[in-house]
Amino acid sequence: MRRVWGMYALRWLARPFIRVSILAIATVAIVGSVSVSSVLANATQKTDVFEFVKFALSAFINTRSVVQLAILILGVIILWSVVDLTKSLQRQPSLA
């Protein structure tokens, strides 16, 4: 029965409206908890790629768990949407 509920949950999450809603909620959680302008101002000061990666990792690790969860949710849903988009574009026949 768990598999049935798992498949139901995945199908429910696969709806575009649900994905966009979750993206909106996660974005509001991040914007409400983090000073995005300060993060962007600090990020633009990094000139080296390795400094930027170090900054991004330390910013992620030293933030609240709610923001970390929201960032992970954003990343998973964006990745899932990109994969779905590329699969659907590959299935469509070309018009040429």
Backbone torsions as a table, in degrees:
resi	resn	phi	psi	omega
1	MET	NA	-29.4	178.8
2	ARG	-63.5	-37.3	178.7
3	ARG	-63.8	-39.0	178.7
4	VAL	-62.9	-46.4	179.2
5	TRP	-66.2	-36.2	177.2
6	GLY	-63.4	-44.3	177.8
7	MET	-65.8	-38.5	177.4
8	TYR	-62.1	-42.8	-179.9
9	ALA	-65.9	-40.6	178.4
10	LEU	-65.7	-40.6	177.2
11	ARG	-65.7	-38.0	178.8
12	TRP	-65.7	-41.3	178.5
13	LEU	-71.2	-20.6	-178.6
14	ALA	-76.1	-12.7	178.6
15	ARG	-66.5	135.5	-179.7
16	PRO	-60.5	-38.7	-179.9
17	PHE	-62.3	-40.6	179.9
18	ILE	-66.6	-42.4	178.4
19	ARG	-61.3	-45.1	-179.7
20	VAL	-65.2	-38.2	178.0
21	SER	-63.9	-43.7	179.0
22	ILE	-65.4	-40.4	176.5
23	LEU	-60.2	-42.9	-179.9
24	ALA	-64.8	-43.4	-179.7
25	ILE	-65.0	-42.8	179.2
26	ALA	-65.5	-39.0	178.5
27	THR	-65.1	-42.2	177.8
28	VAL	-63.6	-38.6	178.0
29	ALA	-63.3	-39.8	179.8
30	ILE	-70.8	-47.8	-177.1
31	VAL	-65.4	-33.6	179.2
32	GLY	-74.6	-21.5	-175.4
33	SER	-105.7	-18.4	-173.1
34	VAL	-125.3	141.9	173.1
35	SER	-82.1	94.7	-174.4
36	VAL	-63.1	-37.9	179.8
37	SER	-63.4	-38.5	177.7
38	SER	-67.9	-39.7	178.6
39	VAL	-64.2	-43.9	179.1
40	LEU	-65.8	-38.0	178.2
41	ALA	-64.6	-40.3	178.0
42	ASN	-71.6	-34.5	-178.7
43	ALA	-70.0	-33.3	-178.9
44	THR	-73.7	-15.3	178.6
45	GLN	-77.0	-16.1	-179.2
46	LYS	-80.8	124.5	-176.7
47	THR	-99.5	-26.4	-177.9
48	ASP	-99.2	149.3	-180.0
49	VAL	-64.1	-41.3	-179.2
50	PHE	-67.2	-36.0	175.1
51	GLU	-64.1	-40.4	179.6
52	PHE	-65.8	-42.1	178.5
53	VAL	-64.3	-41.9	177.8
54	LYS	-62.5	-42.0	177.5
55	PHE	-62.7	-45.2	-178.1
56	ALA	-64.3	-42.2	178.9
57	LEU	-66.2	-42.1	179.7
58	SER	-69.0	-35.2	176.9
59	ALA	-66.1	-39.2	178.9
60	PHE	-68.2	-43.9	-176.7
61	ILE	-69.1	-36.5	-174.5
62	ASN	-92.4	14.4	176.6
63	THR	-101.4	174.1	-178.4
64	ARG	-68.6	156.6	-177.9
65	SER	-66.5	-28.4	177.5
66	VAL	-64.1	-42.7	179.6
67	VAL	-69.3	-39.8	177.3
68	GLN	-60.4	-44.6	178.9
69	LEU	-63.9	-41.6	179.0
70	ALA	-64.1	-39.3	178.2
71	ILE	-66.3	-42.0	177.8
72	LEU	-64.2	-41.2	177.5
73	ILE	-62.2	-44.6	177.5
74	LEU	-58.5	-46.5	-179.0
75	GLY	-62.5	-43.5	-178.9
76	VAL	-66.0	-44.7	-177.7
77	ILE	-69.4	-38.8	177.2
78	ILE	-64.5	-43.8	178.4
79	LEU	-62.6	-44.2	178.8
80	TRP	-60.7	-42.7	179.9
81	SER	-66.9	-39.2	178.7
82	VAL	-65.8	-41.9	178.1
83	VAL	-63.1	-44.7	178.0
84	ASP	-62.1	-40.2	179.8
85	LEU	-64.8	-44.3	180.0
86	THR	-66.7	-36.7	176.8
87	LYS	-65.4	-41.7	-179.4
88	SER	-70.1	-32.8	177.6
89	LEU	-71.5	-31.0	178.4
90	GLN	-73.0	-29.5	-178.9
91	ARG	-76.7	-27.3	-177.4
92	GLN	-72.7	135.0	177.3
93	PRO	-72.4	146.6	-179.5
94	SER	-76.4	150.2	-179.3
95	LEU	-89.9	-3.9	-176.6
96	ALA	-78.0	NA	NA
